[in-house]
């Protein structure tokens, strides 16, 4: 019986579920700490390194702040799209044949759920990390992001790696 002794969770699926839970936990813990313990909202920007600052940015759009819209209808639509995406990714993860793809999909799912929790709780996603570089006296900033975004990007990179360089799929007979 598949999954016997593992609480019913397919052993091939377990790494993806663990990755999703870890990404979600790290994301939400970092955001809660920054908002309610460190109180980033009242501190303003905090310089960590010459190239990384902690800042508070409320992202009402989608990835990288695209499609900024804080209307209730837009937020509901984004939540519905995200819910459908998580379901599709979970089905894909359940059918995944490689550990890299399973973990990558788990990271994307955990990151998506983490950002969805923000959208539900605050009406926007909590972003806080800002990379920047100064070249010739001009400062270039990257998008402000969070650990959920890092998990999503790492998951996409894992899927790309798996699709281009991973173990080739078995050929049909």
TORPADO-169800 format. One record per residue (C-alpha): x, y, z; residue in one letter; residue number from 1. Coordinates in nm, 2 decimals. Last residue first. Layout:
((X,Y,Z),"A",NUM)
...
REM end
This chain:
((0.70,0.19,-2.53),"X",173)
((0.69,0.56,-2.41),"X",172)
((1.03,0.71,-2.35),"X",171)
((1.14,0.77,-1.99),"X",170)
((1.18,1.14,-1.91),"X",169)
((1.53,1.28,-1.93),"X",168)
((1.70,1.33,-1.59),"X",167)
((1.74,1.70,-1.53),"X",166)
((1.93,1.95,-1.74),"X",165)
((1.66,2.14,-1.94),"X",164)
((1.33,2.06,-1.76),"X",163)
((1.49,2.01,-1.42),"X",162)
((1.69,2.32,-1.43),"X",161)
((1.39,2.52,-1.55),"X",160)
((1.18,2.37,-1.27),"X",159)
((1.45,2.45,-1.01),"X",158)
((1.47,2.81,-1.14),"X",157)
((1.09,2.84,-1.11),"X",156)
((1.11,2.71,-0.76),"X",155)
((1.40,2.94,-0.66),"X",154)
((1.19,3.24,-0.80),"X",153)
((0.89,3.13,-0.60),"X",152)
((1.09,3.08,-0.28),"X",151)
((1.26,3.42,-0.32),"X",150)
((0.91,3.58,-0.38),"X",149)
((0.79,3.41,-0.06),"X",148)
((1.10,3.54,0.12),"X",147)
((1.01,3.90,0.04),"X",146)
((1.06,4.16,-0.24),"X",145)
((1.13,4.52,-0.32),"X",144)
((1.21,4.55,-0.69),"X",143)
((1.57,4.61,-0.78),"X",142)
((1.72,4.96,-0.73),"X",141)
((1.98,5.14,-0.93),"X",140)
((2.15,5.43,-0.77),"X",139)
((2.34,5.68,-0.99),"X",138)
((2.68,5.83,-0.88),"X",137)
((2.86,5.64,-1.15),"X",136)
((2.72,5.31,-1.05),"X",135)
((2.54,5.26,-0.71),"X",134)
((2.38,4.93,-0.65),"X",133)
((2.05,4.83,-0.49),"X",132)
((1.88,4.53,-0.34),"X",131)
((1.56,4.60,-0.14),"X",130)
((1.41,4.35,0.09),"X",129)
((1.07,4.43,0.26),"X",128)
((0.76,4.33,0.08),"X",127)
((0.43,4.27,0.26),"X",126)
((0.16,4.17,0.01),"X",125)
((-0.16,4.38,0.01),"X",124)
((-0.51,4.37,0.16),"X",123)
((-0.36,4.31,0.50),"X",122)
((-0.48,3.97,0.61),"X",121)
((-0.61,3.83,0.28),"X",120)
((-0.33,3.98,0.07),"X",119)
((-0.07,3.87,0.33),"X",118)
((-0.21,3.51,0.33),"X",117)
((-0.20,3.51,-0.05),"X",116)
((0.17,3.61,-0.04),"X",115)
((0.25,3.31,0.19),"X",114)
((0.03,3.08,-0.02),"X",113)
((0.22,3.17,-0.34),"X",112)
((0.55,3.12,-0.17),"X",111)
((0.45,2.78,-0.03),"X",110)
((0.32,2.67,-0.37),"X",109)
((0.63,2.79,-0.56),"X",108)
((0.86,2.62,-0.31),"X",107)
((0.65,2.30,-0.33),"X",106)
((0.67,2.31,-0.71),"X",105)
((1.05,2.33,-0.69),"X",104)
((1.06,2.04,-0.44),"X",103)
((0.86,1.82,-0.67),"X",102)
((1.05,1.93,-0.98),"X",101)
((1.39,1.85,-0.81),"X",100)
((1.26,1.52,-0.67),"X",99)
((1.16,1.40,-1.02),"X",98)
((0.84,1.23,-1.14),"X",97)
((0.59,1.50,-1.07),"X",96)
((0.22,1.40,-1.07),"X",95)
((0.14,1.52,-0.72),"X",94)
((0.35,1.83,-0.79),"X",93)
((0.14,1.90,-1.11),"X",92)
((-0.18,1.86,-0.91),"X",91)
((-0.04,2.10,-0.64),"X",90)
((0.06,2.35,-0.91),"X",89)
((-0.29,2.35,-1.06),"X",88)
((-0.45,2.39,-0.71),"X",87)
((-0.20,2.67,-0.63),"X",86)
((-0.28,2.85,-0.96),"X",85)
((-0.65,2.83,-0.90),"X",84)
((-0.61,2.98,-0.55),"X",83)
((-0.38,3.26,-0.69),"X",82)
((-0.63,3.34,-0.96),"X",81)
((-0.91,3.36,-0.70),"X",80)
((-0.70,3.58,-0.47),"X",79)
((-0.61,3.81,-0.76),"X",78)
((-0.98,3.84,-0.85),"X",77)
((-1.07,3.92,-0.49),"X",76)
((-0.80,4.19,-0.48),"X",75)
((-0.92,4.34,-0.80),"X",74)
((-1.27,4.35,-0.67),"X",73)
((-1.17,4.52,-0.35),"X",72)
((-0.98,4.79,-0.53),"X",71)
((-0.61,4.82,-0.45),"X",70)
((-0.48,4.80,-0.81),"X",69)
((-0.11,4.79,-0.90),"X",68)
((-0.08,4.57,-1.22),"X",67)
((0.29,4.49,-1.17),"X",66)
((0.45,4.53,-0.82),"X",65)
((0.72,4.27,-0.89),"X",64)
((0.47,3.99,-0.89),"X",63)
((0.11,4.10,-0.86),"X",62)
((-0.03,4.43,-0.75),"X",61)
((-0.13,4.56,-0.40),"X",60)
((0.23,4.55,-0.29),"X",59)
((0.28,4.72,0.05),"X",58)
((0.64,4.82,0.08),"X",57)
((0.84,4.83,0.41),"X",56)
((1.21,4.87,0.38),"X",55)
((1.51,4.66,0.48),"X",54)
((1.82,4.76,0.28),"X",53)
((2.07,4.56,0.08),"X",52)
((2.37,4.68,-0.13),"X",51)
((2.60,4.86,0.11),"X",50)
((2.48,4.62,0.38),"X",49)
((2.19,4.62,0.63),"X",48)
((2.06,4.97,0.58),"X",47)
((1.73,5.01,0.76),"X",46)
((1.46,5.21,0.58),"X",45)
((1.18,5.34,0.80),"X",44)
((1.17,5.26,1.17),"X",43)
((0.80,5.30,1.22),"X",42)
((0.68,5.05,0.96),"X",41)
((0.98,4.82,1.03),"X",40)
((0.84,4.74,1.37),"X",39)
((1.12,4.49,1.46),"X",38)
((0.87,4.29,1.66),"X",37)
((0.53,4.35,1.49),"X",36)
((0.60,4.41,1.12),"X",35)
((0.95,4.27,1.07),"X",34)
((0.88,3.96,1.30),"X",33)
((0.54,3.90,1.13),"X",32)
((0.70,3.92,0.78),"X",31)
((0.99,3.70,0.87),"X",30)
((0.77,3.44,1.03),"X",29)
((0.53,3.44,0.74),"X",28)
((0.80,3.38,0.48),"X",27)
((0.99,3.12,0.68),"X",26)
((0.67,2.93,0.76),"X",25)
((0.54,2.94,0.40),"X",24)
((0.88,2.83,0.25),"X",23)
((0.92,2.55,0.50),"X",22)
((0.56,2.43,0.45),"X",21)
((0.60,2.43,0.07),"X",20)
((0.94,2.26,0.09),"X",19)
((0.80,1.99,0.33),"X",18)
((0.51,1.93,0.09),"X",17)
((0.74,1.90,-0.20),"X",16)
((0.98,1.66,-0.02),"X",15)
((0.68,1.45,0.09),"X",14)
((0.53,1.39,-0.26),"X",13)
((0.75,1.10,-0.36),"X",12)
((0.68,0.94,-0.02),"X",11)
((0.31,0.96,-0.08),"X",10)
((0.15,1.10,0.23),"X",9)
((-0.09,0.85,0.40),"X",8)
((0.06,0.90,0.75),"X",7)
((0.39,0.77,0.63),"X",6)
((0.36,0.42,0.75),"X",5)
((0.17,0.31,0.44),"X",4)
((0.21,0.58,0.17),"X",3)
((0.15,0.33,-0.11),"X",2)
((0.00,0.00,0.00),"X",1)
REM end
